[in-house]
Amino acid sequence: MDATRRIVLLRNQASTDEDLLSSLGAARADQTELQSQLVADEAAAQDKVAASQARLNTFSDAQQRQQQLANDVESRLDRTLSEAQALESVDAQLADEIRAEQDAIAARMAFLATSTTTTTAPPAPITTAASAGETTSGAPATAAPSTPPATAAAPPSFAITSYSGDIVSVNGIRVHKSIAANVQALLQAAAADGVSLSGGGFRDPQAQINLRIAHCGSSQYAIYQMPASQCSPPTARPGSSNHEKGLAIDFSQGGRALTRSSSGFAWLRANAGRYGLQNLPSEPWHWSVDGR
Protein backbone atom coordinates (compact mmCIF):
# COMPACT_ATOMS: atom_id res chain seq x y z
CA MET A 1 0.00 0.00 0.00
CA ASP A 2 1.48 3.29 -1.11
CA ALA A 3 1.90 6.19 1.25
CA THR A 4 -0.80 8.32 -0.29
CA ARG A 5 -3.47 5.66 0.15
CA ARG A 6 -2.36 5.00 3.72
CA ILE A 7 -2.73 8.67 4.59
CA VAL A 8 -6.28 8.72 3.15
CA LEU A 9 -7.29 5.66 5.15
CA LEU A 10 -5.87 7.12 8.35
CA ARG A 11 -7.71 10.41 7.78
CA ASN A 12 -10.99 8.56 7.12
CA GLN A 13 -10.52 6.51 10.31
CA ALA A 14 -9.76 9.62 12.32
CA SER A 15 -12.89 11.28 10.96
CA THR A 16 -14.94 8.22 11.84
CA ASP A 17 -13.44 8.10 15.33
CA GLU A 18 -14.22 11.81 15.80
CA ASP A 19 -17.82 11.21 14.75
CA LEU A 20 -18.09 8.31 17.17
CA LEU A 21 -16.62 10.36 19.98
CA SER A 22 -19.01 13.20 19.24
CA SER A 23 -21.94 10.77 19.26
CA LEU A 24 -20.71 9.24 22.51
CA GLY A 25 -20.38 12.68 24.08
CA ALA A 26 -23.88 13.60 22.99
CA ALA A 27 -25.25 10.30 24.29
CA ARG A 28 -23.53 10.83 27.63
CA ALA A 29 -24.93 14.37 27.83
CA ASP A 30 -28.39 13.03 27.07
CA GLN A 31 -27.92 10.36 29.73
CA THR A 32 -26.84 12.95 32.28
CA GLU A 33 -29.83 15.14 31.47
CA LEU A 34 -32.20 12.17 31.66
CA GLN A 35 -30.66 11.08 34.95
CA SER A 36 -31.11 14.59 36.37
CA GLN A 37 -34.72 14.60 35.19
CA LEU A 38 -35.33 11.20 36.77
CA VAL A 39 -33.92 12.44 40.08
CA ALA A 40 -36.12 15.53 39.87
CA ASP A 41 -39.16 13.41 38.96
CA GLU A 42 -38.46 11.05 41.87
CA ALA A 43 -38.13 13.97 44.28
CA ALA A 44 -41.38 15.48 42.99
CA ALA A 45 -43.11 12.10 43.32
CA GLN A 46 -41.85 11.76 46.88
CA ASP A 47 -43.11 15.27 47.64
CA LYS A 48 -46.51 14.34 46.21
CA VAL A 49 -46.59 11.14 48.26
CA ALA A 50 -45.63 13.07 51.39
CA ALA A 51 -48.28 15.71 50.69
CA SER A 52 -50.89 13.03 50.05
CA GLN A 53 -49.93 11.25 53.27
CA ALA A 54 -50.13 14.52 55.20
CA ARG A 55 -53.60 15.18 53.82
CA LEU A 56 -54.61 11.61 54.67
CA ASN A 57 -53.32 12.02 58.24
CA THR A 58 -55.19 15.32 58.60
CA PHE A 59 -58.36 13.70 57.31
CA SER A 60 -57.97 10.75 59.69
CA ASP A 61 -57.40 13.09 62.64
CA ALA A 62 -60.51 15.07 61.69
CA GLN A 63 -62.53 11.85 61.49
CA GLN A 64 -61.34 10.81 64.94
CA ARG A 65 -62.18 14.21 66.42
CA GLN A 66 -65.60 14.11 64.81
CA GLN A 67 -66.25 10.62 66.17
CA GLN A 68 -65.15 11.66 69.65
CA LEU A 69 -67.48 14.66 69.54
CA ALA A 70 -70.33 12.42 68.36
CA ASN A 71 -69.61 10.00 71.21
CA ASP A 72 -69.62 12.87 73.71
CA VAL A 73 -72.98 14.10 72.40
CA GLU A 74 -74.42 10.58 72.57
CA SER A 75 -73.25 10.24 76.18
CA ARG A 76 -74.91 13.53 77.11
CA LEU A 77 -78.04 12.48 75.24
CA ASP A 78 -78.13 9.21 77.21
CA ARG A 79 -77.75 10.93 80.55
CA THR A 80 -80.22 13.73 79.85
CA LEU A 81 -82.92 11.44 78.46
CA SER A 82 -82.53 9.19 81.48
CA GLU A 83 -82.83 12.29 83.68
CA ALA A 84 -86.07 13.23 81.90
CA GLN A 85 -87.50 9.81 82.72
CA ALA A 86 -86.52 10.19 86.37
CA LEU A 87 -88.10 13.67 86.46
CA GLU A 88 -91.47 12.39 85.25
CA SER A 89 -92.85 11.90 88.76
CA VAL A 90 -91.38 15.18 90.05
CA ASP A 91 -92.17 17.67 87.29
CA ALA A 92 -93.86 16.19 84.22
CA GLN A 93 -93.85 19.50 82.37
CA LEU A 94 -90.10 19.94 82.73
CA ALA A 95 -89.56 16.29 81.75
CA ASP A 96 -91.50 16.90 78.53
CA GLU A 97 -89.47 20.04 77.80
CA ILE A 98 -86.20 18.15 78.25
CA ARG A 99 -87.36 15.33 75.98
CA ALA A 100 -88.31 17.88 73.30
CA GLU A 101 -84.83 19.41 73.55
CA GLN A 102 -83.16 16.03 73.22
CA ASP A 103 -85.35 15.13 70.23
CA ALA A 104 -84.08 18.32 68.58
CA ILE A 105 -80.48 17.36 69.36
CA ALA A 106 -81.01 13.86 67.94
CA ALA A 107 -82.52 15.39 64.79
CA ARG A 108 -79.51 17.68 64.42
CA MET A 109 -77.16 14.70 64.77
CA ALA A 110 -79.08 12.86 62.04
CA PHE A 111 -78.87 15.99 59.86
CA LEU A 112 -75.10 16.23 60.34
CA ALA A 113 -74.64 12.52 59.63
CA THR A 114 -76.47 12.70 56.30
CA SER A 115 -75.49 16.20 55.14
CA THR A 116 -73.41 16.66 51.96
CA THR A 117 -71.45 19.55 50.53
CA THR A 118 -74.72 21.13 49.38
CA THR A 119 -75.34 24.32 51.35
CA THR A 120 -78.17 23.75 53.81
CA ALA A 121 -79.54 26.06 56.46
CA PRO A 122 -78.62 24.76 59.94
CA PRO A 123 -81.34 23.81 62.40
CA ALA A 124 -82.58 26.54 64.70
CA PRO A 125 -80.70 27.07 67.99
CA ILE A 126 -81.88 25.00 70.93
CA THR A 127 -83.04 26.67 74.13
CA THR A 128 -82.52 24.50 77.20
CA ALA A 129 -85.20 23.95 79.80
CA ALA A 130 -82.59 24.34 82.52
CA SER A 131 -82.27 28.02 81.64
CA ALA A 132 -85.99 28.73 82.03
CA GLY A 133 -86.82 30.98 84.93
CA GLU A 134 -83.19 31.89 85.62
CA THR A 135 -81.76 35.37 86.07
CA THR A 136 -79.19 36.61 83.55
CA SER A 137 -76.45 36.42 86.12
CA GLY A 138 -77.33 32.89 87.20
CA ALA A 139 -77.54 34.04 90.81
CA PRO A 140 -80.45 32.84 92.95
CA ALA A 141 -83.20 35.40 93.39
CA THR A 142 -83.79 34.35 96.98
CA ALA A 143 -81.11 33.65 99.57
CA ALA A 144 -81.36 30.67 101.87
CA PRO A 145 -82.58 31.69 105.32
CA SER A 146 -79.83 31.43 107.90
CA THR A 147 -82.15 30.64 110.79
CA PRO A 148 -85.70 29.31 111.01
CA PRO A 149 -88.50 31.83 111.59
CA ALA A 150 -89.01 32.66 115.24
CA THR A 151 -92.55 31.28 115.10
CA ALA A 152 -91.68 28.14 113.16
CA ALA A 153 -92.97 24.87 114.50
CA ALA A 154 -90.66 21.97 115.24
CA PRO A 155 -89.39 20.44 111.98
CA PRO A 156 -91.06 17.20 110.88
CA SER A 157 -89.38 13.85 111.40
CA PHE A 158 -88.21 12.18 108.20
CA ALA A 159 -88.31 8.44 108.68
CA ILE A 160 -86.34 5.92 106.62
CA THR A 161 -88.45 2.98 105.49
CA SER A 162 -87.50 -0.13 103.54
CA TYR A 163 -88.45 -0.24 99.87
CA SER A 164 -86.69 -3.03 97.97
CA GLY A 165 -83.27 -4.60 98.47
CA ASP A 166 -80.70 -1.85 98.99
CA ILE A 167 -83.23 0.86 98.14
CA VAL A 168 -85.02 2.65 101.00
CA SER A 169 -87.49 5.53 101.16
CA VAL A 170 -86.74 8.79 102.98
CA ASN A 171 -89.95 10.81 103.23
CA GLY A 172 -91.03 9.36 99.89
CA ILE A 173 -87.68 9.85 98.15
CA ARG A 174 -86.24 6.46 97.24
CA VAL A 175 -82.45 6.27 97.53
CA HIS A 176 -79.70 3.71 98.11
CA LYS A 177 -79.37 2.84 101.76
CA SER A 178 -75.74 4.05 101.76
CA ILE A 179 -76.89 7.70 101.47
CA ALA A 180 -80.21 7.44 103.32
CA ALA A 181 -78.97 8.88 106.63
CA ASN A 182 -77.41 11.87 104.87
CA VAL A 183 -80.59 12.53 102.87
CA GLN A 184 -82.66 12.29 106.03
CA ALA A 185 -80.37 14.78 107.81
CA LEU A 186 -80.45 17.12 104.79
CA LEU A 187 -84.26 17.17 104.63
CA GLN A 188 -84.49 17.82 108.37
CA ALA A 189 -81.95 20.66 108.21
CA ALA A 190 -83.72 22.26 105.25
CA ALA A 191 -87.08 22.04 107.01
CA ALA A 192 -85.56 23.61 110.12
CA ASP A 193 -84.53 26.56 107.92
CA GLY A 194 -88.05 26.84 106.51
CA VAL A 195 -87.29 25.13 103.17
CA SER A 196 -89.58 22.22 102.31
CA LEU A 197 -87.98 19.87 99.79
CA SER A 198 -89.37 16.79 98.09
CA GLY A 199 -88.34 14.97 94.94
CA GLY A 200 -87.62 11.74 93.16
CA GLY A 201 -84.64 9.45 93.49
CA PHE A 202 -84.26 5.81 92.49
CA ARG A 203 -85.63 4.68 89.13
CA ASP A 204 -85.90 0.95 88.39
CA PRO A 205 -83.48 0.05 85.51
CA GLN A 206 -86.11 -2.37 84.17
CA ALA A 207 -88.29 0.61 83.28
CA GLN A 208 -85.54 1.92 81.02
CA ILE A 209 -85.04 -1.51 79.48
CA ASN A 210 -88.77 -1.67 78.69
CA LEU A 211 -88.57 1.74 77.00
CA ARG A 212 -85.56 0.66 74.92
CA ILE A 213 -87.42 -2.43 73.74
CA ALA A 214 -90.40 -0.30 72.73
CA HIS A 215 -88.37 2.47 71.06
CA CYS A 216 -85.19 0.78 69.82
CA GLY A 217 -85.79 -2.96 69.35
CA SER A 218 -85.56 -6.20 71.28
CA SER A 219 -82.05 -7.40 70.41
CA GLN A 220 -79.22 -7.15 72.92
CA TYR A 221 -77.57 -4.54 70.70
CA ALA A 222 -80.75 -2.49 70.41
CA ILE A 223 -81.37 -2.54 74.17
CA TYR A 224 -77.87 -1.94 75.52
CA GLN A 225 -75.65 -0.53 72.75
CA MET A 226 -77.58 1.29 70.02
CA PRO A 227 -76.99 5.08 70.27
CA ALA A 228 -79.94 6.86 71.85
CA SER A 229 -80.29 9.12 68.82
CA GLN A 230 -81.06 6.12 66.59
CA CYS A 231 -84.14 5.14 68.59
CA SER A 232 -87.58 6.55 67.85
CA PRO A 233 -88.11 8.55 69.94
CA PRO A 234 -84.52 8.96 71.25
CA THR A 235 -84.17 6.81 74.39
CA ALA A 236 -81.26 6.56 76.84
CA ARG A 237 -79.32 3.34 77.23
CA PRO A 238 -79.85 1.51 80.55
CA GLY A 239 -77.30 2.38 83.21
CA SER A 240 -76.80 5.97 82.04
CA SER A 241 -77.97 7.64 85.24
CA ASN A 242 -77.19 7.64 88.95
CA HIS A 243 -80.96 7.43 89.46
CA GLU A 244 -80.77 3.76 88.47
CA LYS A 245 -78.42 3.21 91.41
CA GLY A 246 -80.38 5.30 93.90
CA LEU A 247 -77.49 7.77 94.14
CA ALA A 248 -79.19 10.85 92.69
CA ILE A 249 -82.18 13.01 93.61
CA ASP A 250 -84.20 15.45 91.54
CA PHE A 251 -85.38 17.94 94.16
CA SER A 252 -88.65 19.83 93.86
CA GLN A 253 -90.32 22.61 95.82
CA GLY A 254 -93.99 23.47 95.66
CA GLY A 255 -94.65 20.76 93.11
CA ARG A 256 -92.07 21.94 90.56
CA ALA A 257 -88.45 21.03 89.97
CA LEU A 258 -85.96 23.49 91.40
CA THR A 259 -84.67 26.38 89.30
CA ARG A 260 -81.72 28.64 90.08
CA SER A 261 -84.14 31.20 91.45
CA SER A 262 -85.68 28.71 93.93
CA SER A 263 -85.00 29.19 97.62
CA GLY A 264 -84.53 25.42 97.72
CA PHE A 265 -81.69 25.63 95.21
CA ALA A 266 -80.05 28.44 97.17
CA TRP A 267 -80.26 26.37 100.34
CA LEU A 268 -78.85 23.25 98.66
CA ARG A 269 -76.03 25.19 97.04
CA ALA A 270 -75.00 26.46 100.45
CA ASN A 271 -75.51 23.24 102.41
CA ALA A 272 -75.80 20.06 100.27
CA GLY A 273 -72.04 19.45 100.25
CA ARG A 274 -72.14 18.79 103.99
CA TYR A 275 -74.48 15.88 103.26
CA GLY A 276 -72.44 14.36 100.42
CA LEU A 277 -74.47 15.69 97.48
CA GLN A 278 -73.22 17.72 94.52
CA ASN A 279 -75.13 19.60 91.83
CA LEU A 280 -74.95 18.99 88.10
CA PRO A 281 -74.42 22.62 86.97
CA SER A 282 -76.67 22.34 83.91
CA GLU A 283 -79.61 21.06 85.99
CA PRO A 284 -80.39 22.97 89.21
CA TRP A 285 -82.78 20.23 90.40
CA HIS A 286 -80.31 17.34 90.01
CA TRP A 287 -78.06 16.41 92.95
CA SER A 288 -76.00 13.25 93.27
CA VAL A 289 -73.03 11.73 95.06
CA ASP A 290 -70.62 12.74 92.28
CA GLY A 291 -72.32 15.66 90.54
CA ARG A 292 -73.24 13.56 87.51
FENHU-V183866 format. One record per residue. N is the residue number from 1. SS is DSSP state (a for helix, b for strand, c for the rest). PSI is psi as a letter, one per 20 degrees, with the letter a starting at -180 (none if undefined). D_CENTER is the distance of its C-alpha to the mean C-alpha in Angstrom with 1 decimal. Layout:
n,ss,psi,d_center
N,SS,PSI,D_CENTER
N,SS,PSI,D_CENTER
This chain:
n,ss,psi,d_center
1,c,p,103.6
2,c,r,105.0
3,a,h,103.3
4,a,g,102.4
5,a,h,100.5
6,a,g,98.7
7,a,g,97.6
8,a,g,96.2
9,a,g,94.3
10,a,h,92.8
11,a,g,91.7
12,a,g,90.1
13,a,g,88.2
14,a,g,87.1
15,a,g,85.9
16,a,g,84.0
17,a,g,82.5
18,a,g,81.4
19,a,g,79.8
20,a,g,77.9
21,a,h,76.8
22,a,g,75.6
23,a,g,73.7
24,a,g,72.2
25,a,g,71.2
26,a,g,69.5
27,a,g,67.7
28,a,h,66.5
29,a,g,65.3
30,a,g,63.5
31,a,g,61.9
32,a,g,60.8
33,a,g,59.3
34,a,h,57.5
35,a,g,56.3
36,a,g,54.9
37,a,h,53.2
38,a,g,51.7
39,a,g,50.3
40,a,g,48.9
41,a,g,47.4
42,a,g,45.9
43,a,g,44.3
44,a,h,43.0
45,a,g,41.6
46,a,h,39.9
47,a,g,38.4
48,a,g,37.1
49,a,g,35.7
50,a,g,34.0
51,a,g,32.6
52,a,g,31.4
53,a,h,29.7
54,a,g,28.1
55,a,h,26.8
56,a,g,25.6
57,a,g,23.8
58,a,g,22.2
59,a,g,21.1
60,a,g,19.7
61,a,g,17.8
62,a,h,16.3
63,a,g,15.4
64,a,g,13.7
65,a,g,11.6
66,a,g,10.9
67,a,h,10.0
68,a,g,7.7
69,a,g,5.9
70,a,g,6.3
71,a,g,5.3
72,a,g,1.8
73,a,g,3.2
74,a,h,5.5
75,a,g,5.0
76,a,h,5.1
77,a,g,7.7
78,a,g,9.4
79,a,g,9.9
80,a,h,11.0
81,a,h,13.2
82,a,h,14.7
83,a,h,15.4
84,a,g,17.2
85,a,g,19.3
86,a,h,20.3
87,a,i,21.2
88,c,g,23.6
89,c,i,26.5
90,c,g,26.0
91,c,n,25.3
92,a,h,25.3
93,a,g,25.1
94,a,h,22.0
95,a,g,20.4
96,a,h,21.5
97,a,g,20.1
98,a,g,16.6
99,a,h,16.9
100,a,g,18.1
101,a,g,15.2
102,a,h,12.8
103,a,g,15.4
104,a,h,15.3
105,a,g,11.6
106,a,h,12.3
107,a,h,15.4
108,a,h,13.9
109,a,g,11.7
110,a,h,15.1
111,a,g,16.9
112,a,h,15.0
113,a,h,15.5
114,a,i,19.2
115,c,q,20.1
116,c,a,22.8
117,c,i,24.6
118,c,p,26.4
119,c,p,25.7
120,c,p,24.0
121,c,p,23.4
122,c,q,19.7
123,c,q,18.8
124,c,q,19.8
125,c,q,17.7
126,c,p,16.1
127,c,p,17.7
128,c,q,16.1
129,a,h,18.4
130,a,h,17.7
131,a,i,19.5
132,c,p,22.5
133,c,j,25.6
134,c,q,24.5
135,c,r,26.7
136,c,h,25.7
137,c,i,25.8
138,c,j,23.7
139,c,q,26.7
140,c,q,28.1
141,c,h,31.1
142,c,p,33.0
143,c,q,33.5
144,c,p,33.8
145,c,p,37.5
146,c,h,38.8
147,c,q,41.5
148,c,q,42.4
149,c,q,44.9
150,c,h,48.4
151,c,j,49.3
152,c,q,46.2
153,c,r,47.1
154,c,p,46.1
155,c,q,42.4
156,c,q,41.9
157,c,p,41.4
158,c,o,38.1
159,c,q,38.9
160,b,p,36.7
161,b,q,37.5
162,b,q,36.5
163,b,f,34.2
164,b,p,33.2
165,c,c,33.0
166,c,j,31.0
167,b,p,29.9
168,b,r,32.3
169,b,p,32.7
170,b,o,33.2
171,c,k,34.8
172,c,i,33.0
173,b,o,29.5
174,b,p,28.7
175,b,r,27.1
176,b,q,27.4
177,a,h,30.8
178,a,h,29.5
179,a,j,28.5
180,a,g,31.1
181,a,g,33.6
182,a,g,31.2
183,a,g,30.1
184,a,g,33.8
185,a,h,34.7
186,a,g,32.0
187,a,h,33.3
188,a,g,36.8
189,a,g,36.2
190,a,g,34.4
191,a,h,37.3
192,a,h,39.8
193,c,j,38.3
194,c,j,38.6
195,c,o,35.0
196,c,o,34.7
197,c,q,31.2
198,b,a,30.3
199,b,a,27.1
200,b,q,25.4
201,c,d,24.1
202,c,p,24.1
203,c,p,23.0
204,c,p,24.5
205,a,h,22.0
206,a,h,24.6
207,a,h,23.9
208,a,h,20.4
209,a,g,21.9
210,a,h,24.4
211,a,h,22.0
212,a,h,20.1
213,a,g,23.6
214,a,h,24.6
215,a,i,21.5
216,c,h,20.3
217,c,r,23.4
218,c,i,25.4
219,c,r,24.7
220,a,h,23.0
221,a,g,20.3
222,a,h,19.9
223,a,g,19.8
224,a,i,17.7
225,c,h,15.6
226,c,p,15.3
227,c,q,11.8
228,a,h,12.1
229,a,i,12.3
230,a,i,15.3
231,c,r,17.3
232,c,o,19.7
233,c,r,18.9
234,c,p,15.2
235,c,p,15.4
236,c,q,13.3
237,c,q,14.1
238,c,q,16.8
239,c,j,16.1
240,c,i,12.7
241,c,q,14.6
242,a,i,17.2
243,a,h,19.4
244,a,i,20.2
245,a,i,21.6
246,c,k,23.5
247,c,j,21.8
248,b,q,20.4
249,b,p,22.4
250,b,o,21.9
251,b,q,24.9
252,b,r,27.1
253,b,p,30.3
254,c,k,32.9
255,c,j,31.2
256,b,q,28.0
257,b,q,24.6
258,c,q,24.7
259,c,r,23.8
260,c,i,24.1
261,c,j,27.6
262,c,q,28.6
263,a,h,31.2
264,a,g,29.4
265,a,g,26.2
266,a,g,28.5
267,a,g,30.2
268,a,g,27.1
269,a,h,25.7
270,a,h,29.1
271,a,h,29.8
272,a,h,27.0
273,a,h,26.4
274,a,i,29.9
275,a,j,29.1
276,c,j,26.0
277,c,q,23.4
278,b,q,20.5
279,b,q,18.8
280,b,o,15.1
281,c,h,15.6
282,c,i,13.9
283,b,n,16.2
284,b,h,19.8
285,b,i,21.0
286,b,p,18.6
287,b,p,20.1
288,b,r,19.6
289,c,h,20.9
290,c,j,17.9
291,c,j,16.2
292,c,none,13.3
